[in-house]
Amino acid sequence: MNVWNPRMARAVVLAYLLRVALAALLAFPLAAAVGASGIRSLPGGDARLFEPGGLYLIELIQNEQALLLELLAPTLVLLLVGGLVRVVPDWVLLRALRRFEDEMPALSGLRLGATGRALARLALVTLALWIGRALLLLATLGLAMSVRSFTTGALDERLPTLAAGGAACLGVVGWIGLSAWHDLAALGVALDDASPLGAISGALGALRRRGVRLVAAYAAASVAALVLVAAAAALVEHIDVARGGDARVLGAALAHQLVVVAQLALRVAWLGSALGILAALQPRAEAEPLRPMQP
Amino acid sequence: MARRWFGTSDSARPLVAPVLLAFCALSATWRAGADEARVLPEADVLQAPESVTKVASYALEARLDETAHTIAGKGTLTWVNSSGVATSELYFHLYLNAFENAHTLFNRSPFTRARSGRMTRRWGKITLERLVARELGDVDLLPSLEAHSPGDPLDASDRRLPLPRPIAPGERLTIELSWTSVLPDIVERTGVSRDFHFAGQWFPKIARLEHDGTWAHFPFHPHAEFYSDFGDYDVTLDVPESMVVGASGRRVSEVVADGRLQLRQRAEGVHDFAWVAWPAFERREERIGDVDVHLLYPPGHALNAERTLDALRFGLPHFSERYGPYPHPDLTVVHPPEHAASAGGMEYPTLITTGGPWHQPYWSRAVELVTLHELGHQWFYGIIATNEHAWPFLDEGLNSYAETVAAEAMFGAGSAGRLGGLVLSATAFHRFGMRFGPHDAPLARPASEFVDFGELGGLVYSRTALLFRTIANVYGPDRLERALRRYALRYRFDHPGPDELLATLEEELGADATANLRASLFEGGTINYSVRDLRSVRRPEPAPVEGDGSSGAAASAPAHQPFESRVVIHRHGELRFPVQVVLLTANGERSVEHWDGVGRDSVFVHVGSSPVVSVQVDPENAIAIDENLLDNGRRVAPPTPVATWERALYAWQLLIGWLGT
């Protein structure tokens, strides 16, 4: 389903800007710790952290070890909070998938209330995703350790690792399935105003009926995103910020931010595919799954 | 050299005699100046293993019982009193007794359990059954053997044997031995894991009698390694036919009969002998230069095997060129299986063990680094046989430096690893390791005096490597290489101590360098350069020059330099290295100053058209042992760490995205 239109483009930009703001808040403690370390007093400044050899990177980590460890716990908490707050830019994208504009004024109490409820529902769906992932991780680890110990007496040492790797692959498939399910549930909340439980069960139902196609579409977008990350890493290595100069940092920033924008675009493409796959499930007489909000 | 003169042309012959005379004069002057220093051998008359003075030679037979995991051994030790003093006692190292129970010196402390940190679950021991010296009338000496290590009734790894009469200097003893070794499970180098058997320190080893008549004997401490005399080893191993065996030395014969495999190995001019037997080894044989390399590795490790051979193809010529030719015809390299990993990362003369999982990532240099390190030990330990118990820095520290040099020659800046934009060097790795010990503790002390293996590793391996890296950077890498080569050739097949090392280094590097080495090695000396102050003031305009206008004084007055900047560099610590200081002004002028490190502070005054806005001490990081690199610079207006902000922002963006989908 083609979901690209000016409204979606504005939504991607807004979602990107919201993510930048959120990430900037999260990055502040680490960047402040680095700034306080003394590295920026050296000629070349913090670009020296990226010099081949890693001498200054190791030095900073060792000198600031206590501070970095202290920052770890609050950073993880911030990350989790950030992961929940992230539903705001996600909401922007999801709402842009609606086929028509909302009729209510943007800042009306009713609209704000509905938005608030939807955001809360999205946050609950995200929490459900995290719980699902944690359980999946435990199950995958348990399976990997079991098959590994079962094969540990094998003469060829590759066998236990490969067996554990096989279990990990199952875990990856499960991870993709969980992620796809989450996105389908988010669509249900954003487009159908479904309750969290309703969205979750609706998403499960969709996966039962079109699981392979949906998971394949999600996996394709994920792989494309990973390829972009790797390509950006190679490009940034070539740019080599350690050689100094604002232009290099700018070049690296450009490459990285293009990846973030592209990831948002890939997400939109996947959600569009999912809507198309789900729309094909609907009988022609019931071809309008997206209902306008009622005043 | 003589051959070259005989080969000169007719036109050059008139010059031969005076040049030859001059050379002889210069040589005599150099040799006279060397006083007691030993003459360096020319490459083609380097001592070979066959000509080494053999002090302790063994002819042994060993039968492996693969079910009971025991070795029944017998044979002959031929020992010569090579000291200048008669001795009435011998000391034997029965190191497998370190694994006899939980109360031995090796096992008794839970805080100092060597590298693996584990206690063995299957005990091991070595029981002497026969000890007869032919020259002493074939008297059974076993009843005289003291029951435990001196001063430690709970340990039996270091045993004194009083003799019925003194053994004079130069006198030989032929001692018949028989014993049974029970292999423990492998927690530290030697033992059994499933059907993998590694025999290290498996036979009764006589301790070394030093020139002054003192015995270098010590119980098996969890931090310490070994020390013994050179000799020849002729060892016949009897193992099940299914076993694949690797051993020190060269294989002389191999016979299969009645389900058993009998192998005879001979190693000349070595001070230890180790061997391994496992039915599942795969083998690769390769000739690298003049050395036959025998690589044994577990199934599934073909990639590791290729990487190991790559490291050996580079390392053997690299180390030989620097520290003298590898003197033996064979080198056996053993990669233990994962369940016997504690046998890995170890050196024996002509046999080394490496290790690591089969899935070593391409970006990690772990396989190559451990191979280069253990190969380097063939020189710093195998050929230059220092006392590893008393002076671990002489082998581990020097070898860690040599390994770093080799790794950086092989891999450049990414000598420890390279993944995407992250490039880690072995030097950075050692700076990380250096912090595992207190920064002001001496490096040159016995292994048993370190608090734990972490401290020993941090100081003896990493800090010593960085100390020598600093010496190389400051005084010249070529000079240090020449000095180490001189040391390696001078003490080839010998047992030098710290004084011999430092005296040799001083000949090439000078007194300042060795003063720094002594201070760091023996007194825990440290150094930290920092920028203490950077400030600038505007200088007042000078008063106009008065004159009658005809003298041109006003016109010739120097241009006013409006800014005066003062930079103060501080040196903290006992070491003193010359250092560069780079000043940068606001208008981009760069000036390089030098400080010899004398005194605690050095003040640099810069007068110019713009103020100094940044200063850095030691911009090339020559002083690898500097305690803190982050205080080596100062800027008037430090910029925002934009590179860090950019990376952190990107990382968080990715993480946030990943959390939600």
Interface residues (C-beta under 8 A of the other chain):
Chain A: R19 V20 L22 A23 A24 L26 A27 L30 A31 V34 G35 S37 G38 I39 R40 S41 L42 P43 G45 D46 A47 L49 F50 P52 G53 G54 L55 Y56 L57 I58 E59 L60 Q62 N63 L79 L80 G82 G83 R86 V87 D90 T126 L129 W130 T152 G153 L155 D156 E157 R158 L159 T161 S179 H182 D183 V229 A233 A234 V236 E237 D240 V241 D246 V249 A252 A253 H256 Q257 V259 V260 Q263 R267
Chain B: R194 A280 P298 P299 G300 H301 P337 E338 H339 P357 W358 H359 G412 A413 G414 A416 G420 G421 L422 V423 L424 S425 T427 A428 F429 R431 F432 R435 V531 V582 L584 S614 Q616 P619 N621 N628 L629 L630 D631 N632 G633 R634 R635 P638 P639 T640 P641 V642 A643 T644 W645 E646 R647 A648 L649 Y650 A651 W652 Q653 L654 L655 I656 G657 L659 G660 T661
